[in-house]
Amino acid sequence: MSGTILTVTRPPRQRLDLSPLLPERMASLTLEAIGAIELACGNRRLRVDEVFELAPREGAALVIRSGAAKLDHIGHEMSAGEITVEGDAGAYAGLAMTGGRLTIRGHAGPLAGAAMQGGILEITGNAGDWLGGGLPGERRGMTGGLILLRGDAGQQAGDRQRRGIILIEGNAGDFLGARMVAGTMIVLGAESGRYPGFAMKRGTLLLSRRPRQILPTFADAGRHELGFMSLLTAYLAPHSAKLAAAALSLTELRRFTGDAAAGGKGEILAAAD
């Protein structure tokens, strides 16, 4: 058995945990064995073939068709291979990924890419709150990998981020990069929400527009031409045509340093006025 196509035929009434369905675990299984895998759904367990129609496919990828917002934990702890969701995904998509590629051709729920350590997560629609953030009670959010969001992000994207790159081609909600420790976050949309960088210790927020409301604990460090920008845009240009097109407007940037209330070693870079 190589690849598998799962098509939703009986949408679950409650949230369905798809964490057992990973390409590296399914590659050696027959369709019958995959269909017999049990998934948590509320206080019950459902077999895969009770929810999905199964079909083989060429290659080693897992394809989930007619995705629904109740399909949670897609790609949870994925370490290799490829998953494509043709439709929306629920919460925790790509949670704690360490490798591979997860592509969602629709919207994703909250905590997509939370605690991500490696690999690539691409979302063609919008994402909920805490994109690339940390789980409640945890000290760490994203620690590696690349998140590509083609649409808008909810609030607190990159919360507690420690490493890795989050590229948001649309807008972002309030408290972008809150409690950020390290890493890079880029927002190409016109709106980056209120108070980006709240309590950030280190790291970089790169914004295509100056934020409308910035915390008073950030200091204006003036206009700069930063050499690393050409390297960053060259690295990410193959992943984002929108970033490649915006590269010329990001050569001269206004730099804000902060959050002084948390040590003041982070930075917000915004296209110069």
N, C-alpha and C positions, 0 to 999 in steps of 0.2 A: 504494500500500500504506500502511495506517495502523498499526493495532495487530496484534500477533501473539500467539498462544497456542502454547506449546511444552509438550507432554505427554511425559514420559519413557516410552518404550516398551521401551528396552533399557538398563537401568542399567549404567553403566560399571564395569568391574572395578577400574580405577585412578582416581586423582583427575583430574577433568576441569576444565579452565580455561575459564570462560565469559566472560572479560574482553572478547572481541570483540563480545559481544551487548549492545549498548547502544541504547536507543530512538532517540537522535539519529543513530546510524549506520544503523539499520534502516528508518527511516521511509519512505525512497524506494525500498526494495528490494522485489522480488517475493518470493513464497514460495519459488520455485525458487532465487532468488539467495541467500536466507537459508539454505535447506537445504544449499547448496553451501559455506557458510563452514566452514573447518577449525578444529577446536579441539584444543589439546594435551591428550593423555591419556597420562601416563607418557612412554615413549619413542616413542609413535606419535601420529598425527594422525587425528582422526575428523571426518567431515562431520556437520553438525548433524542432517541427516535420517537418519543412522545411529543416533542416540540418541533423537531426539525425533520425535513426530508434530506437524506444523505445521498451524495453522488460522488464518484471519484473525479479527479481532475489531473491533468498533466502538471508536473512540477511538484514541489514540496510545500506549497503554500496552503493555508487554511483560508477559505472564503466563507464569510457569513452574510447571507443575503436577507433582505427585508429586515434589517436590524431594527430593533425597537428600543425605546428609552428605558425599558425594564431589563435589558440585558447588561448586567453589571460584571465587573472584574474581567473584561476581555483582555487577554494578554497579561494577566497578573503573573509577575515573576518570570516573564518570558526571557529566555537567554539566547535563542537562536531561531532562525527561520523567519517566516513572514505570515502575517495575518492581515487580511483585507476585509473591512466591514462595508458592505454596500447598503448604506442607510445609517440611521442614528445609533449611537451607543449610549449605555447608561452610565452610572457612576463608576469611578475607579478604573477607567480604561488605562491600560499600561502601568498599573500600580507596581512599583518596585521592579520594573524592567531592568535587565542587565545587558541585553543584546537583542539583535534581530530588528525587524521593522514592523510596526503596526500602523496601518493606514485606515482612517475612518472617513468614508466618503459621505459625510453628513455631519450632524452635531454630536457633541459629546457632553455628558453630564458633569457634575462636580468632581474635583480631585483627579482629573485626567493627568496622567504622568506623575502622580504624587510619589514621592520617595524614589523617583527614577534614578538608576545608576548608570545606564548605558543604553545603546541602541538609538533608534529613531522613531518618534511618534509624530505622525502627520494627521492633522484634522482639517478637512476642507471646509467645514462649516464653522459654527461658533462653539465655544467651550464654556462650561459653567465656572463657578467660583473655585479658587485655590488650584488653578492650573499649575502643575509642577510644584505644588506646595507640600506640606507635611501633614501626616495624619494627626487628628486631635490628640494632644498630649505628647506628641513626639517632638524632639528638638531639631530634627533635620527634615528638610524638604528634599528637593532634587539635588543629587550629588554627582551627576554626570549624564552624558547623552545629549540629544538634540530634540527639541520640540518645535514643530512647524505648525503654526495655527494660521489658516488662511482667512478666517473670519475674526469675530470679536471675542474677547475674553471677559469673564465676570470679574468679581472683586478678588483682591489679594492674590493675583497671579504671582507665582514665584515666592510665595511666603516661605521664609526660612531656607531659601535656596543657598546651597553651599558650593556647587560647581555646575558646569554644563551651560548650555545656551538655550534660551527660549526666544523664538522669533514670532512675533504677533504681527500679521500683516494688516489687521483691522484695528479697532479701538480696544482700549482696556478700561476696566472698572477702577474703582477707588482702591487706594492702598496698594498700588503696584509695587512689588518687591519689598513688601513689609518684612522686617526682621531678617533681611537678606544678609548672608555672611560672606558669600563670594559668588562668582559666576557672572554671566552676562545676560541681560534681557533687552530685547529690541522691540519697540512699538512703532510701526510705520503709519498707523492711522492718525487722524487729526485729534483724537481725544485720548488722553492717557489717565483720566480720572483725577480725583482729588488726592492730595498728599502722597504722591509716590515716594518710595524710599523711607517710609515710616520706620524708625528704629533700626535702619540698616547699619551694619558694622563695616562692611566692605562690599566690593562688587561694583558693577557698572550697569546703569540704566541708560539706554540710548533711545532718545525720543525724536520723532520727526518734527514735533512742535513743542514749544515751551509749555510746560503744564500751567493750567489756569490758576491752580491753587497749590503753592509749594509751602512746605513747613518753614516756620521762621528759624528752625535749627539747621537750615542749609544756608551756606554762604556762597555768594556769587563770586566766582574766581575768574571771571572775565572770558574773553573769546580766545579760542585756541585752534591751531591747525595740528591735528594729532596724527602722527605717522602710522600708528597701528590701525587706523580706520581703513586704509587701503588694503591691508592684509586681511582684516575682518570681513570686509565686503567681498574680496576676492574668494575667500574661503566659503562664504555662504551664498554667493551669486548663483552657483549651479542649483541650489535648492530653492531660490526665490527670485523670480524675474522682477518682482516689485522692488526688492532691495537693490538689485542691480540697476534699475531705473532711477532709484532715489540716491544712488551713491554720490553723484555730483553735488547734491544739496547737503550732504553730510560731511563735506570736507572741512568746513569751518564750523565750530561748535562752541556754544556757551556752556561753561562747566560750573556746576554747583557741587560743593563738597558738604558732606554730612553723613548721617544725622549726628550733629554734635552731642545730642542727648545720649547717643549710643557709642561714642568714641570718635565719630566724625571722619572715618577713613573711606567711606563710600563716595560714589560720584553719580550725578545725574548729568548726562550730556544731551543737550537739545540743539537742534539746528539753530544757528545764529539768526537773530532778528534782522 
